């Protein structure tokens, strides 16, 4: 297992992170999995044996049950791993039971600490944007949590590039703790973050944690053109995250990943994960599983090396045309592009 530094911090995290949305598996999270405490202990043991040192959860996963199960499953081994959790989503029916107000952030952090059975959270992430709460209020509350010792590092999740950079600017102006990372959706099925978020991350020095790197299982290889999905499969039926806008492109991408996997004797899932680990700015991929077998297969991706030609083939089949102003910059400004610009525009120049 490789370990990469989280943004500009000195913290080293494994390139694969254990995701726990399936711990508990109640309510809207039930399609993801129904992992109980014993199952969680087994998954944690498999992940740790593979070298994983970061586990990601959120207060909203099964209304806090995921955090409770994680805390119980870790027990006395809590300090052997890093715990990341999140707050922002509704945790009750009251008018202040959601959002990124000082009120909700402090209450949410203290509730997560109780459920996890720990005295600190290693990485505390705001789960989603709150356009109605001033960023100064959100960031000072988060800074207070760091200064109190309840939180070690901060991150954002599902922020647009402008929202993230605005928050970083306010933190710098007021001397507040800055975000070390951003947690975003990124996969061969959808590479939207390459347009704005990745260049901003490279420019500002954050780490990228990737949620759903297999696109909810779409890139696992079990969804094939003209073939019925296996029994129990949830995508393209009762689970629409991420949305699929171009099924032909999706199936072409899957077939390419399957073909490359066959040449290595591995699954399309491993190919899809190994591909993302080659991309600029990526620190760690969050992998979860309903079964130990799925988790073992995902964890094996840490040892898979793709050739440049294989990466190029996946780039080609899954790519999209440059958006404005980037196609114009590629055409007129290629002589003055920096590393952040080239993360997106560079591959198009080489073509």
C-alpha positions in Angstrom: 0.0 0.0 0.0 1.2 3.4 -0.9 0.8 6.4 1.5 0.3 9.9 0.2 0.4 13.2 2.1 -3.0 14.8 2.6 -2.7 18.2 0.9 -0.2 20.4 2.5 -0.3 18.6 5.8 2.2 16.1 7.2 -0.5 13.5 7.5 0.1 10.4 5.4 -3.0 8.4 4.3 -3.3 5.1 2.4 -4.2 5.4 -1.3 -7.3 3.3 -0.5 -9.7 4.3 2.3 -12.4 2.1 3.8 -15.9 3.5 3.3 -18.6 2.7 5.7 -21.9 3.8 4.2 -23.0 0.2 4.3 -22.4 -0.1 8.0 -25.9 -0.3 9.4 -27.6 0.0 6.1 -30.9 1.5 7.2 -33.2 4.0 5.4 -31.9 5.4 2.2 -28.5 3.7 2.7 -30.0 0.2 2.7 -29.2 -0.5 -1.0 -25.5 0.0 -0.2 -25.2 -2.7 2.4 -26.4 -4.0 5.8 -23.1 -4.5 7.6 -23.4 -5.2 11.3 -20.7 -4.9 14.0 -19.2 -8.4 13.3 -19.2 -7.6 9.6 -17.6 -4.3 10.2 -14.8 -5.9 12.3 -14.1 -8.3 9.4 -14.0 -5.5 6.8 -11.7 -3.4 9.1 -9.4 -6.4 9.6 -9.2 -7.0 5.8 -8.5 -3.3 5.2 -5.9 -3.0 7.9 -4.1 -6.1 6.7 -3.9 -4.5 3.2 -2.4 -1.4 4.7 -5.4 0.9 4.9 -5.1 3.5 7.6 -8.1 5.8 6.9 -11.8 5.0 7.5 -14.5 7.3 6.2 -18.0 7.7 7.6 -20.6 10.4 8.1 -23.2 11.3 10.7 -26.0 10.9 8.2 -25.1 7.4 7.2 -28.0 5.4 8.7 -28.8 8.3 11.0 -25.6 7.8 13.0 -25.6 4.0 13.1 -22.6 3.8 10.8 -20.6 5.8 13.3 -21.8 3.8 16.2 -20.9 0.5 14.5 -17.5 1.8 13.5 -16.8 2.9 17.0 -17.9 -0.5 18.4 -16.0 -2.4 15.8 -12.7 -0.5 16.4 -12.9 -0.7 20.2 -9.4 -0.4 21.7 -7.8 -0.3 18.3 -9.3 3.1 17.5 -5.9 4.9 17.7 -4.4 2.5 15.1 -6.4 4.1 12.3 -7.5 7.6 11.2 -11.2 8.4 11.3 -12.9 10.8 8.9 -16.5 11.8 9.3 -18.8 14.5 8.0 -21.6 16.9 9.0 -24.1 19.1 7.2 -27.1 16.8 6.3 -30.3 16.7 8.3 -30.0 14.8 11.6 -33.5 15.7 12.8 -36.7 17.6 11.9 -35.8 20.9 13.6 -35.0 24.1 11.7 -31.4 23.9 13.0 -30.8 20.2 12.6 -29.0 20.7 9.3 -26.6 23.1 7.6 -23.3 24.6 8.5 -24.2 27.0 11.2 -22.0 27.2 14.3 -25.0 25.7 16.2 -25.2 22.7 14.0 -21.5 22.1 13.4 -20.6 22.0 17.2 -23.6 19.8 18.0 -22.9 17.5 15.1 -19.2 17.1 16.0 -19.9 16.4 19.7 -22.6 13.8 18.7 -20.2 12.1 16.3 -17.6 11.9 19.0 -20.1 10.2 21.3 -21.2 7.7 18.7 -17.6 6.9 17.6 -16.5 6.5 21.2 -13.5 8.7 20.8 -12.1 12.0 22.0 -11.1 13.3 18.6 -11.9 13.1 14.9 -8.9 12.9 12.6 -10.5 14.5 9.5 -13.8 16.4 9.9 -15.4 17.3 6.7 -18.3 19.5 5.8 -20.5 17.1 3.8 -22.1 19.6 1.3 -22.3 23.3 0.5 -24.5 25.6 2.6 -25.2 28.7 0.6 -27.3 30.4 3.3 -24.7 30.3 6.2 -21.8 32.8 5.9 -18.6 31.0 5.3 -17.0 33.0 8.1 -19.4 31.4 10.6 -18.7 27.9 9.3 -15.0 28.3 9.2 -14.6 29.9 12.7 -16.7 27.1 14.2 -14.5 24.5 12.5 -11.4 26.4 13.6 -12.7 26.3 17.2 -13.0 22.5 17.0 -9.4 22.2 15.9 -8.1 24.5 18.6 -10.1 22.6 21.2 -8.4 19.3 20.2 -11.7 17.6 19.2 -10.7 17.7 15.5 -7.2 17.3 13.9 -7.8 18.3 10.2 -10.5 19.8 8.2 -12.0 19.0 4.8 -14.8 19.9 2.5 -17.0 17.6 0.3 -19.0 18.1 -2.8 -17.9 21.8 -3.1 -17.6 23.5 -6.5 -14.1 24.9 -7.2 -15.2 28.5 -6.6 -16.8 27.5 -3.2 -13.7 25.7 -2.1 -11.3 28.5 -3.1 -13.6 31.1 -1.5 -13.4 29.2 1.7 -9.6 28.9 1.5 -9.3 32.6 0.9 -11.5 33.5 3.9 -9.5 31.1 6.1 -6.2 32.6 5.0 -7.5 36.2 5.5 -8.7 35.5 9.1 -5.9 33.1 10.1 -8.3 30.1 10.4 -7.5 26.4 9.9 -7.8 25.7 6.2 -9.3 22.7 4.4 -6.7 20.0 3.9 -8.8 18.0 1.5 -11.9 17.8 -0.6 -14.0 14.7 -1.0 -15.6 14.4 -4.4 -17.2 12.0 -6.9 -14.7 10.9 -9.6 -14.8 7.8 -11.8 -14.3 6.6 -15.3 -18.0 7.0 -15.6 -17.9 10.7 -14.9 -14.7 12.8 -15.0 -16.4 16.2 -14.3 -14.0 17.3 -11.6 -11.1 17.5 -14.1 -12.6 20.7 -15.5 -12.4 23.0 -12.5 -11.9 21.1 -9.2 -8.7 19.3 -10.0 -6.9 22.4 -11.3 -8.0 24.3 -8.2 -6.8 21.5 -5.9 -3.4 21.4 -7.5 -3.1 25.2 -7.4 -4.2 25.4 -3.7 -2.5 22.3 -2.4 -5.4 20.2 -1.2 -5.7 16.4 -1.3 -8.5 14.6 -3.1 -10.5 11.9 -1.5 -12.7 10.1 -4.0 -16.1 8.8 -3.1 -17.8 6.1 -5.3 -14.8 5.6 -7.5 -16.6 2.7 -9.1 -19.7 4.9 -9.8 -22.0 3.0 -7.5 -20.8 -0.3 -9.0 -21.2 0.7 -12.6 -17.5 0.3 -13.3 -17.3 -3.1 -11.5 -17.8 -5.0 -14.7 -21.1 -6.6 -13.8 -23.0 -4.2 -16.0 -22.5 -5.1 -19.6 -24.2 -4.1 -22.8 -27.0 -6.4 -23.7 -26.6 -8.5 -20.6 -29.0 -8.4 -17.6 -27.4 -7.2 -14.4 -26.9 -9.8 -11.7 -29.6 -10.3 -9.2 -29.4 -7.8 -6.4 -27.7 -5.2 -8.5 -29.0 -1.7 -7.7 -27.8 0.7 -10.3 -29.9 1.7 -13.4 -32.8 0.5 -11.2 -33.4 1.8 -7.7 -30.2 3.8 -7.2 -29.5 6.8 -9.4 -26.3 8.2 -7.9 -24.4 9.0 -10.0 -26.8 9.7 -12.8 -26.1 8.1 -16.2 -26.5 10.6 -19.2 -24.9 8.5 -21.9 -25.4 4.7 -21.7 -23.5 4.0 -24.9 -20.4 5.8 -23.6 -20.7 4.1 -20.3 -20.8 0.6 -21.9 -17.9 1.5 -24.2 -15.9 2.5 -21.1 -16.9 -0.7 -19.2 -15.8 -2.9 -22.1 -12.5 -1.2 -22.3 -11.9 -1.7 -18.6 -13.0 -5.3 -18.9 -10.6 -5.9 -21.8 -7.7 -4.4 -19.9 -8.6 -6.4 -16.8 -8.5 -9.6 -18.7 -5.0 -8.9 -20.0 -3.9 -8.6 -16.3 -6.1 -11.3 -15.0 -8.0 -8.9 -12.7 -11.5 -7.4 -12.5 -12.7 -4.3 -14.3 -13.2 -2.8 -10.8 -9.4 -3.1 -10.1 -8.6 -1.5 -13.4 -11.0 1.4 -12.7 -9.5 2.0 -9.3 -5.9 1.8 -10.5 -6.7 4.3 -13.3 -7.9 6.9 -10.8 -4.8 6.4 -8.7 -2.8 7.6 -11.7 -4.7 10.9 -12.0 -3.3 14.2 -10.8 -4.2 15.4 -7.3 -5.8 12.1 -6.1 -4.8 11.1 -2.6 -7.1 8.2 -1.8 -10.0 6.3 -3.1 -12.9 5.4 -0.7 -13.9 1.8 -1.3 -16.8 0.1 0.4 -18.4 -3.3 -0.1 -21.4 -5.3 0.8 -19.3 -8.5 1.1 -15.7 -9.4 2.1 -15.1 -10.8 -1.4 -15.9 -7.4 -3.0 -13.7 -5.7 -0.5 -10.8 -8.0 -1.1 -11.0 -7.4 -4.9 -11.1 -3.6 -4.4 -8.2 -3.6 -2.1 -6.1 -5.6 -4.6 -6.2 -2.5 -6.9 -3.5 -1.0 -4.8 -1.0 -3.4 -6.4 -2.1 -3.0 -10.0 0.0 -1.0 -12.3 -1.5 0.1 -15.7 0.7 0.9 -18.7 0.7 4.4 -20.2 -1.1 2.9 -23.3 -3.8 1.4 -21.1 -4.4 4.7 -19.3 -4.5 6.5 -22.6 -7.1 4.1 -23.9 -9.3 4.7 -20.8 -8.8 8.4 -21.2 -10.0 8.3 -24.8 -13.1 6.2 -24.2 -14.3 8.1 -21.1 -13.2 11.6 -22.0 -15.2 14.6 -23.0 -14.4 17.7 -25.2 -12.8 20.6 -23.4 -15.4 23.2 -22.2 -15.0 26.9 -22.7 -12.7 28.7 -21.9 -10.4 25.7 -21.8 -10.6 24.9 -25.5 -9.8 28.5 -26.3 -6.8 28.4 -23.9 -5.6 25.2 -25.5 -5.7 26.9 -28.9 -4.2 30.3 -28.0 -2.3 30.0 -24.7 -0.5 26.6 -24.8 2.8 28.4 -24.5 2.0 29.8 -21.0 0.1 27.1 -19.2 1.1 26.0 -15.6 0.8 22.6 -13.9 -2.7 23.2 -12.8 -3.9 24.1 -16.3 -2.1 21.2 -17.8 -3.8 18.7 -15.6 -6.9 19.2 -17.7 -5.6 20.7 -21.0 -2.4 18.8 -21.4 -3.9 15.5 -22.6 -5.8 17.4 -25.3 -2.6 19.1 -26.5 -0.8 15.8 -26.9 -3.6 14.6 -29.2 
